[in-house]
Amino acid sequence: MSETSTNSQGTTQLKNGGTIMAIGGLGFIGYAILFFIQNTTDSFLELGISSHEVSVGRDEIKAFSPSLFEYISHLHIAIAGFIAAAGLATAALSWFGVRRGEVWAWVTAVVVPVLALAVALPAHYPNNFDTIGHLGLIYADTVLFVVGAVLALLGLRAVSSTAGPRLN
């Protein structure tokens, strides 16, 4: 394969991979919106968590302790905000950095959700909060994001092998 076609293929992989990564970042924002909305509904508990995982709901928590209810509610809102912020950072880095071939943007766009998931996911398993209804959307979005990240990485490697060292 010629250097020009390798570079062209790498550029296409970068654009497509970065776009898929950005869509994955937007998916995290979508999940955050669902998370926020769930806090304001009668179910109150997180998406995919039911009486099978938690024996009380909104009304029982509120009756037991209004201040505990408000505390849990504020945590839901804060977590939704952090998920949305991580999604926005990931989408922006992917769209404006990865697609241009910026290695630092790829590394940061990958590290942000990896760190978030590495901290958040382990707490779900000991108490059986790992339901498909609860984590399924995040798992699906993560698979989409990983496909984009791998495709973009292939593009980064192809472009960097034909372009020589970059100073910016």
N, C-alpha and C positions, 0 to 999 in steps of 0.2 A: 504494500500500500504506500502511495506517495506521501510525502510530508504534508502537502496541501490537503489531500483528502483526509489524512489523520487529524489535522488541525480542524478541518471543517466538521468532521464527525465528532471530535471533542467539543467543539463549540455547540453543536446541536445537543449533545449529551448534557452539557452544562446548562443550557437554556431549559431543556425539558426537565432535567433533574431538579434545578432550582425552582422551577414552576411547581413541580409536584411537592417539593419541600414546603414552599409557600402555602400551597393548598392545605398541607398537613398542619401548618401553623394556624391557618384560619379555622381548621377543624378543632383545634384546642380552644380557640375563642368561642366557637359554637358550643362546645362542651361546657365552658364556663357560663355561658348564657343559660343553658339548661340547668346547671348547678344553682345559679342565682334564682331562677324562676321556681325551682323545686322548693327553695326556702320559703317562698311566699304562698305556697299551695297547702292544701289540707294534709298532704302526705308529709311535708316538712323535712323528712329524712332525705338523704341523698338519693339520686337517681339509682334505681335498681335495688334499693334497700327496703325491705318490707318487715312485716311482723315475724317472718321466719328468721331474720337476723337480729332484730331489735324488738324486744317484747312490748315496748310502749311507743306511742306516737305523739304527735303534736299536742293534742289535748291533755294526755296523761302527763307529759313533761311539764306543760304549762301549769296544770293543777298541782303537781308535786312541788314545783319551784319556779315561779315566774322569772326570777333572776337567772336561774339555770337555762330556762328557755331562751331568754334574751342573749345569754352568753353563747349558746350553741348557734343561734341565729346569726350573731355577729361573726362567728367563726366561718359559717357557710359563706357569708358575704365576702369576708376577707380572702378566703380560699378561692372563690370565684374570681376575685380581682387578680390574684396572683397567677391563676391559670390563664386568664385573659392576657395579662401582661407578658407572660412567657410565650403565649401563642403569637402575640403581636411582634415581639422581638424576633422570634423564629421566622415569621412570615417576612418581616422587613429585611432581615439579614439574608434570607434566601433569595428574595426578589431583587434587592438592590446590590447585594454583594456576591452571592454565589453565582448568579447568572452572568456576572461580569468576570468571573474567574478568580475572585479574591479568596485565597486559601484561608485567611484569618476569619472571613465571614462564614465559610463552610464549617470550620472548627467550632466557632462560637454558636452557630445555628444548630449544630449537633449536640454540643455540650449542654445547652440550656434545657432542652426536654429530657436528655439523659439524666441530668442532675435532679430535675424535678421528679421524674419517675423513680429514680434510685432511692430518693428519700420517701416518696409517698407510697409506692406499691408494697413494700414489705409489711407495713402495718395492716394491710388488708387481709393477709392470710391467716394469722393466728386466731382471729375471731370470726372467720368465715364471712368476711365482707367482700370476698373475691367472686361475687356472682357475675354472670355474663351480662345481666342487666345493668350492673353497676360499672364494671370495667370494660365491657365489650366494645363500647364506642371508642374508648381510649386505646384499646388494643388494636382495633381496626385502623384508627387514625395513625397510630405508631407504625403499623405495617406499611401504610401508604407513605409515611414520612421516610422510613428506612429505604424503601424502593427508590424514592427521589434522591436520598443522600448517597446511595450506592451509585446510581446513574450519574449524579453530579461529580462524585469522586472519580469515576472512570473518565469523565470529561476533563476534570482538572489534571489528571495524570497525562492524558493525551495531549492537551494543550501545552502543559509545562514541558513535556518531552520534546516538543517541536519548537517552542518559543525561546528556550534558553532561560537564564535567570531573570527574575523580575525585580525591579528596584522599588516599586511602590507597594 
